[in-house]
Amino acid sequence: MRAVQKIKNKLKVALRFIPALRLVWQSSPGWTIARLVLVVFQGLLPLATIYLAKLIIDTVTLNLKSADPAEVFAQVLPLIIMAGVATILNNLSQSLTELVNTAHSQQVTDYMQGIIHAKSIEADLEYYENAKYHDALQRAQQEAPYRPPQILNRLAQVGQNAISLVAMVGLLVSLHWGIIGILLVATFPAVLVRTKFSRIMYNWQRRRTQLERQSMYLGWMLTNEQFAKEVRLFDLGGWFSEEYRQIRRRLYEEKLNISTKRSLAFFLTQAFAGAIIFSVFAYIIYQTIQGALLLGDLVLYYQALQRGQNNLRLTLNNLSGLYEDNLFLANLYEFLDLKPRIIDPEMPKRVPPRMNRG
């Protein structure tokens, strides 16, 4: 039973982003649908682009010795036009994606801020005297404005990259089935590193919430006109400033230590992945030299390899990013789960217009 309960708890944590997606949809259904359409379109477009490049190169190389260059150019011209149209469509979709993402993110951010404001109004007054409440509020205010839009961004990127990845893997399998395993081996260590350091950073931020609030409070005391006279009268400016610097220095050193270890680990995993990918590229070149592949095939498979490895890396990185977002969404839900103990009665009695007794 304990094992079943443990699995249920882990599944609940893993699916924590689903309520956030519901909030994203409620904030703006129209922009959400527009993003989904653009995701599918941008996922399929790269396959058409590299396949047109292969056709152009093959047509040119097979007709280099043709007696009629005009005829060769006439064969290539429709392909060039289609490649140009594909490029224009790609640029258009990128511009539309930037517009849709900006508008949608702003809608979601404002919607989430409204939810936090409503919860703050609903909370009992005693919460405002509770340090844990302010810790929860601080974490929620940090995460709520951008975590739900970021989750949607990651899911959109996962969908787009997954569509492109399936297309690229389909091409690479026709060359050799083992390339799929090589791509996984090259990419998986980086995902493990990111997941590990996401957990480390999450735990560090929860431990240091009070220090963050303390530094914000000191900065507020130093810059707010409400306390300017007292700070000068009692000569507190220097002391407040020094306390602020010490706290920020401590936070900086701890965060820099984590970031340094993470960067070093990422570098090692990326160097490992690069060595493996170039070994596959060497195999493609060898097959071309042996005559098994045409020059257009060389370009096609090389681009498919590069894009496939990049799509797989981005897909796994975004999945590990969703894991990170899941961790930090706990901060938002922790605040939203606060329940007031003083609530309005279901059948409230009106205050009489004239008091006769009591």
Backbone torsions as a table, in degrees:
resi	resn	phi	psi	omega
1	MET	NA	-38.6	179.4
2	ARG	-63.3	-40.1	179.7
3	ALA	-63.7	-41.0	178.7
4	VAL	-64.2	-43.3	179.5
5	GLN	-64.6	-37.8	178.8
6	LYS	-64.7	-40.7	178.2
7	ILE	-64.6	-41.6	178.8
8	LYS	-62.0	-41.8	179.8
9	ASN	-64.3	-41.8	179.3
10	LYS	-65.5	-39.3	178.4
11	LEU	-65.3	-38.3	178.4
12	LYS	-63.0	-41.5	178.1
13	VAL	-66.2	-41.8	-178.1
14	ALA	-63.7	-30.5	-177.6
15	LEU	-100.6	20.3	-177.3
16	ARG	-65.3	-23.7	-176.7
17	PHE	-76.6	-13.7	-177.1
18	ILE	-63.1	-46.3	174.9
19	PRO	-58.9	-33.8	178.1
20	ALA	-65.4	-37.5	176.7
21	LEU	-65.3	-34.9	177.2
22	ARG	-63.1	-39.8	176.9
23	LEU	-65.2	-38.8	178.2
24	VAL	-61.8	-44.3	179.5
25	TRP	-64.4	-42.4	-179.3
26	GLN	-64.6	-31.5	-177.9
27	SER	-70.0	-34.3	-177.0
28	SER	-166.5	87.2	-179.3
29	PRO	-62.7	-39.3	-176.9
30	GLY	-62.4	-47.2	179.1
31	TRP	-65.9	-33.6	178.5
32	THR	-63.2	-44.3	179.0
33	ILE	-64.2	-40.9	179.0
34	ALA	-60.3	-39.5	179.2
35	ARG	-66.1	-40.1	-179.7
36	LEU	-63.6	-41.6	178.8
37	VAL	-62.3	-44.3	179.5
38	LEU	-65.4	-33.4	178.3
39	VAL	-61.1	-48.5	-179.3
40	VAL	-63.2	-43.7	-177.9
41	PHE	-63.3	-46.7	-178.5
42	GLN	-70.9	-22.6	177.0
43	GLY	-71.9	-33.5	-176.8
44	LEU	-90.0	-24.8	-174.2
45	LEU	-62.0	-40.2	-179.2
46	PRO	-58.8	-35.5	178.9
47	LEU	-62.3	-44.4	178.8
48	ALA	-63.3	-37.5	-177.8
49	THR	-64.9	-49.5	-176.6
50	ILE	-73.8	-28.5	177.8
51	TYR	-70.8	-37.4	174.8
52	LEU	-64.1	-38.0	176.5
53	ALA	-61.8	-41.1	177.4
54	LYS	-61.5	-45.5	-178.9
55	LEU	-62.8	-39.7	178.9
56	ILE	-63.4	-47.0	-178.1
57	ILE	-65.6	-43.6	179.8
58	ASP	-63.1	-41.5	-180.0
59	THR	-63.3	-41.4	-179.8
60	VAL	-68.8	-47.7	-176.5
61	THR	-66.7	-34.4	-179.7
62	LEU	-75.1	-16.7	-177.7
63	ASN	-119.6	23.0	-179.4
64	LEU	-63.4	-33.1	-178.0
65	LYS	-97.5	15.8	-179.7
66	SER	-67.8	144.8	-178.7
67	ALA	-76.3	-17.8	-176.4
68	ASP	-121.7	90.2	-180.0
69	PRO	-60.0	-33.2	-179.3
70	ALA	-62.7	-37.6	178.9
71	GLU	-66.5	-39.2	178.6
72	VAL	-63.7	-44.6	-179.8
73	PHE	-64.4	-35.4	177.9
74	ALA	-63.7	-33.4	177.4
75	GLN	-71.7	-35.8	-175.5
76	VAL	-81.5	-29.9	-172.3
77	LEU	-55.1	-46.1	177.9
78	PRO	-59.6	-36.5	178.2
79	LEU	-66.4	-39.8	178.5
80	ILE	-63.7	-41.6	179.1
81	ILE	-63.0	-44.0	179.0
82	MET	-63.5	-39.2	177.9
83	ALA	-64.3	-39.1	177.1
84	GLY	-64.4	-41.9	177.8
85	VAL	-62.7	-41.7	178.7
86	ALA	-61.6	-39.3	178.6
87	THR	-65.8	-42.4	178.5
88	ILE	-63.1	-43.2	178.9
89	LEU	-63.1	-37.3	178.7
90	ASN	-64.2	-45.0	178.6
91	ASN	-63.6	-39.9	179.3
92	LEU	-64.1	-43.8	-179.3
93	SER	-65.6	-35.3	177.6
94	GLN	-66.3	-41.1	178.4
95	SER	-65.2	-43.5	178.5
96	LEU	-64.7	-38.8	179.1
97	THR	-62.3	-42.1	178.8
98	GLU	-62.6	-42.2	179.2
99	LEU	-64.4	-47.9	-178.0
100	VAL	-64.1	-43.1	-179.5
101	ASN	-62.0	-42.4	-179.2
102	THR	-63.6	-48.0	-178.1
103	ALA	-65.4	-42.5	-177.3
104	HIS	-68.2	-42.6	-179.6
105	SER	-61.3	-39.8	179.2
106	GLN	-65.1	-40.7	177.7
107	GLN	-61.0	-45.9	-178.6
108	VAL	-65.8	-43.0	-179.5
109	THR	-60.1	-47.0	179.7
110	ASP	-64.4	-38.3	179.5
111	TYR	-64.1	-42.7	-179.6
112	MET	-68.7	-37.2	176.5
113	GLN	-62.9	-38.1	176.6
114	GLY	-61.5	-38.6	178.5
115	ILE	-65.5	-41.8	179.1
116	ILE	-65.2	-41.0	178.8
117	HIS	-62.7	-42.2	179.8
118	ALA	-63.6	-40.6	178.4
119	LYS	-66.4	-37.9	178.2
120	SER	-63.9	-38.7	178.1
121	ILE	-68.3	-34.8	-176.4
122	GLU	-74.5	-28.1	-173.8
123	ALA	-64.1	146.9	176.1
124	ASP	-64.1	152.7	-179.2
125	LEU	-62.2	-28.8	-178.6
126	GLU	-63.1	-24.8	179.4
127	TYR	-62.3	-31.2	-177.1
128	TYR	-72.5	-10.7	174.4
129	GLU	-101.0	8.2	-175.4
130	ASN	-109.4	122.3	-178.4
131	ALA	-63.6	-34.9	-179.6
132	LYS	-65.4	-34.2	176.1
133	TYR	-62.0	-45.3	-179.0
134	HIS	-67.5	-33.3	173.9
135	ASP	-62.3	-46.4	179.6
136	ALA	-63.7	-41.1	178.3
137	LEU	-63.8	-41.8	179.4
138	GLN	-60.5	-46.8	-179.2
139	ARG	-66.4	-39.8	179.8
140	ALA	-64.8	-42.1	179.8
141	GLN	-65.7	-30.5	177.9
142	GLN	-73.0	-37.9	-172.1
143	GLU	-94.1	-35.3	-171.4
144	ALA	-61.6	-39.8	-175.1
145	PRO	-64.0	-29.7	-172.6
146	TYR	-124.8	-15.3	-177.8
147	ARG	-65.4	-50.9	178.5
148	PRO	-59.2	-45.5	174.9
149	PRO	-61.0	-35.6	-179.7
150	GLN	-67.4	-37.4	176.5
151	ILE	-61.5	-43.5	178.0
152	LEU	-63.5	-41.0	177.3
153	ASN	-59.4	-45.0	-178.5
154	ARG	-65.2	-43.0	179.4
155	LEU	-63.9	-38.8	177.1
156	ALA	-63.4	-42.2	179.1
157	GLN	-68.3	-36.9	176.2
158	VAL	-61.1	-45.3	179.4
159	GLY	-63.5	-45.6	-179.3
160	GLN	-63.8	-47.5	-179.4
161	ASN	-68.1	-33.6	178.7
162	ALA	-66.5	-39.8	177.6
163	ILE	-63.1	-46.8	177.9
164	SER	-63.9	-38.9	-178.8
165	LEU	-62.9	-43.3	178.6
166	VAL	-60.2	-41.6	179.2
167	ALA	-64.9	-44.4	-178.8
168	MET	-68.6	-39.4	178.5
169	VAL	-63.9	-36.5	176.2
170	GLY	-59.7	-38.3	176.5
171	LEU	-69.2	-44.8	-175.2
172	LEU	-68.7	-32.6	178.3
173	VAL	-62.2	-33.1	178.1
174	SER	-66.4	-21.0	176.0
175	LEU	-85.3	-50.9	177.1
176	HIS	-165.7	131.9	-176.1
177	TRP	-67.0	-25.5	-176.0
178	GLY	-71.4	-12.5	-178.0
179	ILE	-64.1	-30.8	179.1
180	ILE	-60.9	-46.7	178.7
181	GLY	-62.3	-37.7	179.7
182	ILE	-64.7	-41.6	178.1
183	LEU	-61.4	-41.3	179.4
184	LEU	-64.4	-44.3	-180.0
185	VAL	-62.5	-37.0	-178.0
186	ALA	-71.6	-27.8	-170.8
187	THR	-101.6	-30.1	-170.6
188	PHE	-61.5	-39.7	-179.9
189	PRO	-58.0	-37.8	-179.7
190	ALA	-64.2	-35.6	178.9
191	VAL	-66.7	-42.2	178.2
192	LEU	-61.2	-40.6	179.8
193	VAL	-63.6	-45.1	-178.4
194	ARG	-64.5	-42.6	-179.7
195	THR	-61.9	-43.4	-179.8
196	LYS	-61.2	-47.5	-175.7
197	PHE	-76.2	-21.8	172.6
198	SER	-63.3	-44.3	178.1
199	ARG	-63.8	-41.8	179.7
200	ILE	-62.3	-44.9	-178.5
201	MET	-67.4	-37.8	178.9
202	TYR	-62.0	-48.1	179.9
203	ASN	-63.4	-38.3	-179.8
204	TRP	-64.8	-43.8	-178.6
205	GLN	-64.9	-36.1	177.8
206	ARG	-67.9	-38.8	178.8
207	ARG	-66.5	-31.0	-171.8
208	ARG	-102.8	15.3	179.6
209	THR	-60.9	-43.1	-177.8
210	GLN	-65.2	-39.0	177.7
211	LEU	-65.2	-39.5	177.1
212	GLU	-60.6	-44.3	179.8
213	ARG	-65.9	-37.6	-179.4
214	GLN	-64.4	-42.1	179.1
215	SER	-66.5	-38.6	176.9
216	MET	-63.1	-39.0	-180.0
217	TYR	-65.0	-43.3	179.5
218	LEU	-64.4	-41.7	177.3
219	GLY	-63.2	-37.3	178.0
220	TRP	-65.5	-42.6	178.8
221	MET	-61.4	-36.5	-176.4
222	LEU	-77.7	-23.1	-172.0
223	THR	-114.4	-9.6	-176.7
224	ASN	-88.5	135.7	-178.2
225	GLU	-66.6	-19.9	-178.3
226	GLN	-62.9	-29.9	-176.1
227	PHE	-111.8	5.2	-173.4
228	ALA	-59.6	-42.3	-177.4
229	LYS	-65.8	-46.4	-178.1
230	GLU	-65.3	-39.5	179.5
231	VAL	-60.4	-41.0	179.1
232	ARG	-75.8	-39.0	-177.5
233	LEU	-62.2	-43.4	-178.1
234	PHE	-98.0	9.1	176.6
235	ASP	53.6	50.3	-177.1
236	LEU	-96.0	-7.9	-174.6
237	GLY	-58.4	-47.2	-178.8
238	GLY	-63.4	-41.6	-178.2
239	TRP	-67.3	-45.7	177.6
240	PHE	-60.3	-42.8	-179.4
241	SER	-62.6	-42.1	-179.6
242	GLU	-67.0	-42.1	176.5
243	GLU	-60.5	-43.0	178.7
244	TYR	-60.6	-46.7	-178.8
245	ARG	-62.4	-40.7	-179.3
246	GLN	-64.8	-42.5	179.7
247	ILE	-65.2	-47.5	-179.2
248	ARG	-63.9	-34.7	178.7
249	ARG	-65.4	-42.6	179.0
250	ARG	-62.8	-46.1	178.7
251	LEU	-63.2	-40.7	179.5
252	TYR	-61.4	-46.8	-177.1
253	GLU	-65.5	-40.7	-179.9
254	GLU	-67.2	-43.2	-180.0
255	LYS	-68.5	-38.5	178.3
256	LEU	-63.6	-37.6	178.4
257	ASN	-61.6	-45.2	178.5
258	ILE	-65.0	-43.6	-178.0
259	SER	-65.5	-35.7	178.7
260	THR	-64.8	-46.5	178.1
261	LYS	-62.2	-39.8	179.6
262	ARG	-65.6	-43.4	-179.5
263	SER	-63.2	-41.0	178.9
264	LEU	-64.2	-43.7	179.1
265	ALA	-63.8	-40.3	177.5
266	PHE	-62.9	-41.3	179.8
267	PHE	-60.8	-44.7	-179.0
268	LEU	-64.0	-42.1	-179.7
269	THR	-68.5	-37.0	179.5
270	GLN	-70.3	-36.6	176.2
271	ALA	-64.0	-40.3	176.5
272	PHE	-62.2	-43.8	180.0
273	ALA	-65.0	-40.6	-179.8
274	GLY	-62.6	-40.0	179.5
275	ALA	-63.9	-39.9	-179.7
276	ILE	-68.6	-42.8	-178.4
277	ILE	-63.4	-40.0	179.8
278	PHE	-69.4	-25.7	174.3
279	SER	-67.9	-37.0	175.8
280	VAL	-67.3	-39.9	177.5
281	PHE	-61.5	-39.7	177.0
282	ALA	-61.0	-38.0	177.8
283	TYR	-64.1	-40.6	178.5
284	ILE	-63.7	-43.3	178.6
285	ILE	-63.1	-41.3	179.8
286	TYR	-61.4	-42.6	178.6
287	GLN	-64.3	-34.5	177.9
288	THR	-68.9	-43.0	179.1
289	ILE	-62.9	-36.6	179.4
290	GLN	-72.3	-9.5	179.1
291	GLY	90.7	3.3	-179.6
292	ALA	-75.6	-22.9	-179.5
293	LEU	-125.6	146.3	172.9
294	LEU	-82.2	170.1	179.7
295	LEU	-62.9	-38.3	176.8
296	GLY	-64.0	-36.1	176.7
297	ASP	-64.5	-38.8	177.8
298	LEU	-58.3	-48.0	179.5
299	VAL	-64.3	-42.8	-178.2
300	LEU	-61.2	-50.6	-176.5
301	TYR	-70.9	-34.3	179.0
302	TYR	-65.4	-45.4	178.0
303	GLN	-66.4	-39.1	177.6
304	ALA	-62.7	-39.1	178.5
305	LEU	-64.7	-47.4	179.9
306	GLN	-62.2	-48.7	-178.2
307	ARG	-67.7	-39.2	179.4
308	GLY	-62.7	-45.1	178.3
309	GLN	-64.4	-38.9	178.7
310	ASN	-68.5	-41.7	177.7
311	ASN	-63.5	-41.1	179.5
312	LEU	-66.1	-42.6	179.4
313	ARG	-62.6	-45.5	-179.6
314	LEU	-66.2	-38.2	179.1
315	THR	-62.6	-48.6	-179.0
316	LEU	-68.6	-36.6	177.3
317	ASN	-64.4	-40.3	179.1
318	ASN	-69.7	-33.5	175.7
319	LEU	-66.1	-42.8	176.2
320	SER	-68.4	-30.2	174.2
321	GLY	-66.0	-35.9	175.0
322	LEU	-63.5	-36.2	175.3
323	TYR	-61.9	-42.6	178.0
324	GLU	-63.6	-44.0	178.5
325	ASP	-63.0	-36.8	177.3
326	ASN	-59.1	-41.4	179.1
327	LEU	-61.1	-48.4	-174.0
328	PHE	-75.6	-20.9	176.1
329	LEU	-64.8	-23.0	176.0
330	ALA	-57.7	-32.7	178.3
331	ASN	-64.0	-41.4	179.1
332	LEU	-68.0	-47.2	-178.1
333	TYR	-66.3	-31.9	177.3
334	GLU	-59.6	-39.8	179.2
335	PHE	-75.2	-43.0	-177.4
336	LEU	-68.9	-21.1	-180.0
337	ASP	-81.3	-4.7	177.3
338	LEU	-63.8	128.6	-177.6
339	LYS	-114.4	128.4	176.6
340	PRO	-70.2	142.5	177.3
341	ARG	-90.8	-21.1	176.7
342	ILE	-101.5	109.4	-176.0
343	ILE	-125.2	157.0	178.3
344	ASP	-69.2	140.5	177.9
345	PRO	-68.4	153.9	179.5
346	GLU	-64.6	-36.5	-179.7
347	MET	-119.6	76.7	-176.6
348	PRO	-69.5	146.4	177.2
349	LYS	-93.8	134.2	179.8
350	ARG	-71.1	146.0	173.1
351	VAL	-74.8	125.4	-178.0
352	PRO	-64.7	145.6	-179.9
353	PRO	-62.7	-29.5	177.8
354	ARG	-129.8	128.7	-177.7
355	MET	-82.5	118.4	178.4
356	ASN	-101.4	-25.3	179.9
357	ARG	-150.3	164.4	176.4
358	GLY	82.1	NA	NA
